[in-house]
């Protein structure tokens, strides 16, 4: 029974530890000691991915395409009246 209580306590603390790590209040070693190296490494990889700046195009003649060129025509827009899930199912039934 104590194993179940320990697991429940660990599960309850994990979100708090995660939030503190991402906010910079806990370091990697502390997180690894509390929740395990595997979970801590996943958190470290995610944090490093989210924290970095995306690469920017470099070069003198590099320009991003206009929306029309990128989408090969008019830019699609989503409207509330159009339910894509319903549209997908109606195509299968025909």
C-alpha positions, 0 to 999 in steps of 0.5 A, spaced: 500 500 500 505 504 501 508 503 494 501 506 491 501 512 496 508 513 494 506 513 486 500 517 487 505 523 491 510 522 485 504 523 480 502 529 484 509 532 484 511 531 477 507 537 474 509 542 480 517 540 478 516 540 471 513 547 472 519 549 476 524 546 472 521 550 466 521 557 470 528 556 472 527 555 479 530 548 479 536 545 476 537 539 472 540 535 477 535 536 482 529 534 477 533 528 475 534 526 483 526 527 484 523 524 478 528 520 475 533 521 469 529 519 463 523 524 465 528 529 466 532 528 460 525 529 456 524 535 460 531 538 458 530 536 451 523 539 450 526 546 454 532 546 449 527 546 443 522 551 446 527 556 448 532 556 442 530 562 437 528 559 430 533 559 424 533 565 420 534 565 412 541 568 411 544 571 404 543 577 400 537 574 396 533 570 400 526 572 401 520 569 404 515 567 398 508 571 398 502 568 401 499 567 394 506 563 392 506 559 398 499 556 397 499 556 390 493 561 389 488 564 394 490 563 402 485 558 405 481 561 411 478 557 416 470 559 418 466 556 424 461 554 419 465 549 415 466 543 420 472 539 417 471 533 421 464 532 418 466 534 411 471 528 412 466 523 414 461 525 409 467 524 403 467 517 406 460 515 406 459 516 398 
